[in-house]
Amino acid sequence: MALTYKAAVLHAPKSPLVIETVEATDLAPDDVLVRIKAAGLCHTDLEGIDGSLRNPMPIILAHEAAGIVEQVGTEARGVSVGDYVVLSWNPHCGHCFYCDRDLPILCESYLSQAPLAVQFDGKSRVRSRDGRELKRLMYLGALAEYCTVPAQQAIVVPKELPFEQACLIGCGVMTGVGAALNIASIHYGDAVMVIGCGAVGLAAVQGARMAGAETVMAVDLAEEKLRLAQKLGATNAINGTNEDVVEAVRRLTGGRGADVVLEAAGSTRAFRLTSEAVRPGGEVIWLGKTDVDADVAFRWGSLMQEKRIRRSSYGGARPLRDFPMLARAALDGRLNRWPLESRRSHYRAHFA
């Protein structure tokens, strides 16, 4: 008998999510079935709801989740029934042009199937009770009681880590901390600026300290977020509402600018600011995003002097390596994961 469960389904942009009974398809040989214990609502999910991210419908959202493995396929490896896992939204084939160049985030199978919201085999893993195929955002669709994924997307983590904190590793924490540890070239004693102190930015603040930065300048428009950033390791807080950010960073760095700027605000103003705030020869990492059709303007002179600019979507994630490391960092206190939750809802009351 097929497994039935409740899921939050989006039928059209700018419409309410509908709690529906859905049905899982049979496990493929490499699949695992995960009972979702906690899922985050990320900015990308909100883009799906408001229509700025063009998804096929109907679709199940959420790509930041943790849970318990309930079943494993006959060829699934590295995971067992009862394991506590964090889910990754970036499956990859391991042998295409980009995977061979150590860029799994650009995997050709991943990029080709993601807009269709189906798995690599072209099929969904869930359908409505009347047999219609339901799509799933970013290979997960975790706003549900269960989620079927290939084994490579289910990363085992210590059972001591609470699910509502573990789920954040799967996107926001990995993106922010990973940008500092895996993407940026942060050296001991460097001056790092983080623009935008939401979940990703706060993770980037902590990642910069973990990487050895001596000065970590947090920039935001909200005093509450800046105070939180300082609690998490920022040495300086700059409020862009009433301070000239470029003047502030130069004052704090002997006139040079930041060695590394990590952008996590996702606004055209923030993108422009990165190139003004980084020093000559410094490095800019863009983590935030705006509408894919939006234009972003820069002062040409701010792009001169050997500055390096790079976009990163997932902090250079290697989930098998990075998720357990981040879980251990959270458990031993090097990574404070609680403040990254802006709001919490016990959704099982709605699924009951």
N, C-alpha and C positions, 0 to 999 in steps of 0.2 A: 504494500500500500504506500502510495506517495506521501511524503511528509507535507502537511499543511501547517501554515503559521501566519502570523500577522506581520504586515509591513506597512510603512507609510509611503504612499504612492502619489507622485506628482503627475497630473494629467495634462496640465497646460501651464505656461508661465504666468506668474502673478495670480495663481489660484491656490487655495488651501491644499495642504497635504491631506490625503484621505486614507484612513486606517482600513485596510482590506485584508481578507484572508487570501493568501496566495499559496502556490504549490511548487515545491522544489522538483526539478527534474532528477533523473537518476545520476549518481556520481559517475563522472568520467574516471578512467583508471588512475589518473594522477590527482584527482580532486580530494579535498577534505571538506567536511561539513563542520562549521563552527557555530556554536550557540553564542550569540552576541550578548555580552554582559554590559558593555558601555560603548557609546559612539559619540563622537564630537560633531558639531555643526560648524563647518569651516566656511571661510569666505567664498570658496569655490562653490559650495552648496548653495549659498545665498545667490550667487551669480546664476545658478541653474534655476532658482525660484523666480528671480526677477527678469530672466530672459536674456541677460547679457552673455551668458554661455549657452550656445545653441545646442540643445540636446534633443535627441529623438524622444518621443513620448508614447505611452506612459513610462515613467522611470522611477526607480528607487534611488534616493540620494544617500549621501554620507560615505566618506572614504577614510575616516579616522576612527578605528575601532579596535576593540580587544574582546576576547571571549575564550571559550573552552572547546576543544576539539571533541566532537561527538561521534564522527565516523571518518574513516579514511578509505580511499580507493585502493584497489589491488596493487597499484604501482606507485603509490605515494611514498615518499622517502623523507626522513628527517623529522617526522612528527608522528605522534601517537595519540590514541584516544585518551582524553583526560589532561592533555597538555594545555597550559595557559599560553595563549598566543596574542601577539599584536599583528594586525594585518597591514600589508604593504600594498599601495595602489599602483606600483610600477613593476608588473611582471615583465619579463624579457626573455627572448628566445635563446640568447647566449652565443649565437653564431652568425648573426647578420653583419653587415658592414660596420654598424655603430657598436654593436656588442663586442666585436673583435677589437675595437679601438677604445674599449673600457668606458663606453658611454651608454650604459643600459637605459638611461632616461630618454635616449633617442632611438631605442630599438625599433626597427622597421615594423615588426608585427604590432608592437605597442601603439605606435603612432597611427597605423592604418586602421586598427580596430577600435581605438578609443572613441572617435567621433560617432561610431555606430553603437557604442555602449553594449558590446557583446564580447565574449571571450575570443581567444586567438583562433579557435576552431569555427568562429562565425555564429556560434549559438549562445543563447542566453542560458542561465541556470535556474530561471524562475519564470512562472507563468501565472496568469490569473485563473480563477476557478473555472472560467468558461473556455480555457485553453489558449488565450491570447498570450503571446510572448511579452514579457515585461523587460525593459531595459534596466541597466544598473550603471550608476555613475562611476567612472574611473575604476572599472573592473571589480567593484565591491558592492555598492548599494547596501550599506550596513544599517540603515534606519529600518531594522527588521529584527525579528527574533532569531533568525538564522541567516547564514551566508555561506554559499558554496564557492570555494576558490581553489585554484591549483595549489599544491603543497608548497611551492616556492613563495607564495604570498602569506603563509602562516608561519610567523617567526616565534619560536619558543622563548619565553621570558620567565624569570623567577616568579613563583606563585605568591611570594610575599608582597609583590607590588599590586596595590588596589587597581581594579579594572578601570575606574574612571580616571585614573592618572596614567595607567599604561596606555590607554587608547590615544592619548595626546602624542605619544612617541611616534605614532604612525604617520603624522604629517607635520604639525606645527613645530614640535620639538626637534624632529629630524631636520626639517628645513632650516631652522634658525641656528641650532648648535652645529649642524653639519656644514653650514656656510662658513662658520668660523674655523672649524677643525679640518674640513676636507677641501674646501674650495679656495678660501682666502689664504694668502701667505702672511699670517700673523706671527710675528717673532716676539720673543721675550722682551718686554719693555716698550712695545709699540703703543702708539696712540690710535685708538679705534673709535669711530663714530657709528652709532646705530640710529637710523632715522625711522621713527615709527615704533611705538612701544605697545603694540598688541601682542598676541600670543607668540607670533614668529619673532618679533623684535625683542621681546623679553627673553626668549630662548637664545637669540643671537648675543644679547648682553652677557648671558652666562657662558656661552660658548667662547666669547672673546676673552673672558677671564680664564677659562680653562685652557685656552691656547697660550696664555702668558702675557696678555696685554697689560700694561701698567696703568694706562689712562683709558677709560671707557666713557665716552660722552654719549648720553642718551638724549635724543631730540624727539619732542612730541608737542602737541598743542594742548594737552590736558595735564594739569598739575597732578592729578591722582595717579596717572600712568607714570609720570616722572618720578614720583615718590616711590612707587613700586619698583621701578627700574633701579633706583638707588639701593633699595633693600636687597636686590638680587645681584648687586655688584658694580653698578655704574658709579664711577667716581665723580661725574659731573652731570647735571641735568640742565638742559637748555630748552626753554619754552619758545617755540617758534612764533607764538602769537605776539609776544612783546619783546623778543630779542632778535638781533641780527645774527643768524646762525653762523654765517661765514666769519663775521668779526669775532664771534665767541670762540670758534675752533682755532682761529689764528692766535688769539690771545692765549689760549691754553696750550699751544704747541710751538711757541717761540716764533710765530709768524709763518710757519711752513704750511699748516693744514694737516689733516689726519693721514696717517700711513695707510689705513684701510677704512673705507666707508661701506657699511652694510645697510642697504635700503630695504625697509619692510613696511612702508606706508602705502605703497600702491597708488600714488597720485602723481600727476604730471609735474606739480610743484616740487615734490620730493625727488623725482628723477633728475630734474634740472639742478637741484641743490647738490646732488652727489658730486657732480663734476666741478662745482665751485669749491666744495669743502675739502676735497682730497688734495694732498700735496703733489707737487711735480714728481713723477715717477711712482706715485702711489697707485692704489688699487681700489676699484669700485665693484661691489657685488650687488646686483639688483635681485631682490627676492619678491618684492611686491609686483603687482600687475594692474593694468588698467584695461579698458575695452580694447580688443584686438585691432579695432579700426581707428583708434584714437591717435592723433598726432602729438608728438612730444618734441618741443623745441629746446635747443641748447645754444648758448653763446659759444661761437666757434673757438674763441680764445680759451675757454674753460676746458676744451678737449685736447689742448696742446700739451707739450712738455712731458711726453712719454707716459701719460696716464693710461692705465689699463682698465677696461670696463668689461664685465662679464655678467650674463644672466644665469641664474641658477634656480631650478624649479624644485629640487628635492635635496639640497645640501650634499650632493655627491653621494647619495645613499647607496650603501651596500648593506641591505637589511640584515643578512645573516651575521655580518660583522658589527654593525652599528646599533641595532635595536637592543641586543643583550648588553652592550657597553653602556648605552644610555639608561637602561633599567638599573644596572649596577650603580651608575653615578647617582641616580635618584635615591636608591636605597641607602647609599653611604653618605648622602648629604652634599655631594659635590654639585648636584643639580636639583634645584628646588622646583618641583613640578606643580605644586598646589596653586600658586597665583596665576597660572596660565588659564585656569578655568574662569570665564567671566560669568557664567550662569550654569546652573545644574538643574536638570529635570529628570525625575524618575519616570521614564516613559512607560514602564510596564503597567502602570495604572491605566494608561490609554490603550495598551494592547490587550488588556484583560477582557 
